[in-house]
Amino acid sequence: MQTCGSRSLGEGKQVAQRSSGRGNEYQRQQQALRRAQEQQARQAERARKTAEAASKRREQERKAAYLEQQAEQARVQTIGVEHEVEQLSQLLRDALVGDPPTTFERRRRTHTPTVLDERPWSRPEPAPRWEDFAPPEPGGLAAVLGMGRKRYEAQVADARERFSEAQQRHARAGEKRREALEQRRAEHRQAEERAAEEVEAFNRQLDEQREAYRAGDPEAVEAHLGAVLDASSYPMGFPHEHRIAFRPATGDVLVEIQLPPETIVPAARGYRYVKSRDETTAVPRPEKERKEIYSSVLAQVALRTVHEILASDPDRVVNGVILNGHVKTIDRATGQEVSPCLVTLSASREQFGKLRLSQVDPAACLKGLNALVSPNPYDLEPIRPIIEFDLTKYRLMDSMDVVADLDSRPVLVKLTPTEFEHLIRQLFEAIGMEAWNTQASKDEGVDAVAVSKDPVFNGECIIQAKRYSKLVGVESVQALAGVVEHKRAAKGILITTSWFGRASHDFARQHGRLQLIEGPELKYLIKEHLGKDVIPGPVPPKRPSR
């Protein structure tokens, strides 16, 4: 019994020990789990702090980059304003150190022959190859037994027929390509001949103008000097308007020019970025400084105009220049447009020739020439011109009508027929229509077709473009009417760089579906919709009143 009891007691102790051991193991596992969770929590906290630090750093970097960008924009704006003021201070110098004023010699044109690119027509298509048509010969057991031979021969016969047709098509295509090339060569030769003839005719006319200029013909003198002033390049924002009259008896040129308004002087001296308000503010230019700059601009423009007129006159036809400088503005009291005179001067060639314009102070130079200058030009206070002449007593030149020979703006009559037709197509696209050019050889008198996107119009429009320098005859209008009827088009438009006669306008009105667009209207449309300042061609003669 004792032995059994002792055994039971020992077994109980062992059970208790095992139970205690399991409890300790559970506690150790729980502690290990808590430590792992705590470690994960610490790692997550460190990751969160790291992410926050990175986000904060990125935000700081973004903010620093933004501040730098804003500051840089302010610096760029300041540089731009400084450049504008620098340009204003160099107006006279630019005329002295730049290209010489326009002369008859510089106005002459030269014809540079162009080489026709024959590549689109000089590359023949690869000739058909029999290998691409021949059927595969029967092979294997069928070849040994002669099976399928008839079918193979039939396939060969069909292939030879298709091969022959392909060769014929290739030959026809080659012939068409050669014909097209010869046609393009002929058109190119004709275009080159026309271009050379136009250059020759222009230079011949220019020589005639120069002879008239040397003889003191007022119209020739005014036209040439108008071209000179039109070719003068000023910064953006400067007006380019002038009127000229030549007095043969005295050799004096009367010039009326439009001066830039006071707003040409930047109101800001610079720009700076204010971080506290997150905005870029202008640093105002002192009023005294603005007035000084504007006075200098007016003086430079006046001196530069006289210089360009005299320097472009190597034949010494002009003895002196009388200049009146006006500025277009709005009268604050009446709201009406006014044009006060701010500068007026009279200078002889001899007097002006003694000046060293590269060394003078413009305002002081005007004073030395006894010029009259507004005492307060910035406030547009007017003065009375030295010579106040009635412009209607002189043949004055509209600069837009006499500078067709200038290369500084596109001259429409100098374009090739193809270039002109594409320009018209682009014009109608800019207006808001869908337009296409027609092939030259198949246009039936149609240079372009346009379709309106407006549901009210909803029709096809036939367009003909006439790059003429003379009157467009009524037969062209009548021909367009025929095409419109044949094509069942909604409308026909005839556009020209020149003009139409009264018979053409009467015919168009009677037809009802024809519209005629002459050179001046074409110029306006191109300016309005394409943003290009072009010269259509010669000025039409005045129509007699009915």
Helices and strands as residue ranges (DSSP letters): H 2-89, H 91-97, H 104-107, H 119-122, G 130-132, H 141-145, H 149-214, H 218-231, E 242-247, E 252-258, G 262-264, E 268-274, E 279-284, H 287-311, E 320-326, E 329-330, E 337-338, E 341-348, H 349-353, H 362-368, E 372-373, G 377-379, G 391-393, H 399-402, G 412-414, H 417-431, E 433-437, G 440-442, E 448-452, E 460-466, E 471-472, H 474-487, E 491-496, E 499-500, H 502-511, E 514-517, H 519-530
